[in-house]
């Protein structure tokens, strides 16, 4: 389904689609990370939990460390693969 007013050779759309897919990949990675640690380590009896900085290990790894890992990944991805795209048609290089 292609719109007639959207040029198919416009690199801005290609960059936007690529960056959107990268963003979706980061979201999926974040969910898998959170789910694996939260339910993998948190699925046992609370009396068997180990603690890191006073927090249950499952919570520390899924929520605290997960935020740090995602912040680093997003920073790296934005600096390495995202490009600045002009909004005006005539500004494209």
Phi, psi and omega in degrees: 000103185244134177278143182290332185270004179253113180291133184284341182263010180285117184293339179296322180289322178296316179295318180296318178295317179298315181292326176295318178295322176297318178298318177296320177299319178295321178295316179297316178300317179299316180294317179297317178302309182298312183296316182297314180284320183294313183267337177288313180269335185267004183273011180249180181296135182302335178290345180262002182294148168257156186237143176232120183053036179081000179253146174302143184303321181297321180289317180301310182290319184282320186258311184284303180293327178299319178295318180295314180298316181293322178297319178293315180298315180297319178299314180296314182297315181295317181289327187268319189245342180275143181236154176281131184242129178288146180274335181270143181297322183286346184274353184295136181264000000 
